[in-house]
Amino acid sequence: MTIIVNKSKIRIFSGATVGDAVLRWAVRNRLDISKVSSIQVTDKWGHPLDNAAPLSENQIIKIINP
């Protein structure tokens, strides 16, 4: 499935969670993956998301503090 993370399209497996998407985004952007669990994520309206939250096709999320 495709989701949007900080205005970038990310292809990820169906059934992925927010944490999976953040990890994929971090690897793609060559960031330190040891800090993935402390990254804050919101939905497109600014509501905080838990790393275990499920994602759906074309969902938009924003990483606040990479």
C-alpha positions as CSV (number, residue, x, y, z in Angstrom):
1,M,0.0,0.0,0.0
2,T,1.0,3.6,-0.4
3,I,1.0,6.2,2.4
4,I,2.3,9.7,2.6
5,V,4.9,10.6,5.2
6,N,6.0,14.3,5.3
7,K,4.7,14.8,1.7
8,S,6.7,11.8,0.4
9,K,5.0,8.7,-0.9
10,I,6.1,5.5,0.8
11,R,5.3,2.0,-0.4
12,I,4.8,-0.3,2.5
13,F,3.2,-3.7,3.1
14,S,-0.5,-4.0,3.8
15,G,-1.2,-4.2,7.5
16,A,1.7,-1.9,8.4
17,T,1.7,0.3,11.6
18,V,2.8,3.8,12.1
19,G,6.1,2.5,13.6
20,D,6.7,0.4,10.4
21,A,6.2,3.5,8.2
22,V,8.5,5.6,10.4
23,L,11.2,3.0,10.2
24,R,10.8,2.8,6.4
25,W,10.9,6.6,6.1
26,A,14.0,6.8,8.4
27,V,15.9,4.2,6.3
28,R,14.9,5.9,3.1
29,N,16.2,9.2,4.4
30,R,19.4,7.7,6.0
31,L,18.5,8.7,9.5
32,D,19.6,6.9,12.7
33,I,17.1,4.1,13.1
34,S,17.9,3.7,16.8
35,K,15.9,6.8,17.5
36,V,12.8,5.7,15.6
37,S,10.8,4.8,18.7
38,S,11.2,8.4,20.1
39,I,9.9,10.1,16.9
40,Q,6.6,11.9,17.3
41,V,4.0,11.3,14.6
42,T,0.7,13.0,13.9
43,D,-2.1,12.5,11.5
44,K,-2.9,15.1,8.8
45,W,-5.0,17.0,11.4
46,G,-2.2,17.2,14.0
47,H,-3.5,14.4,16.3
48,P,-0.7,12.3,17.9
49,L,-0.4,8.7,16.7
50,D,0.9,5.7,18.5
51,N,3.6,3.6,16.9
52,A,1.2,0.6,17.1
53,A,-1.6,2.4,15.2
54,P,-2.6,0.7,12.0
55,L,-2.3,2.5,8.7
56,S,-4.6,2.5,5.7
57,E,-4.1,3.1,2.0
58,N,-3.3,6.8,1.1
59,Q,-3.2,7.8,4.8
60,I,-1.2,11.0,5.5
61,I,1.1,11.2,8.5
62,K,3.6,13.8,9.6
63,I,6.9,13.2,11.5
64,I,7.5,16.0,13.9
65,N,11.0,15.5,15.3
66,P,13.1,13.4,13.0
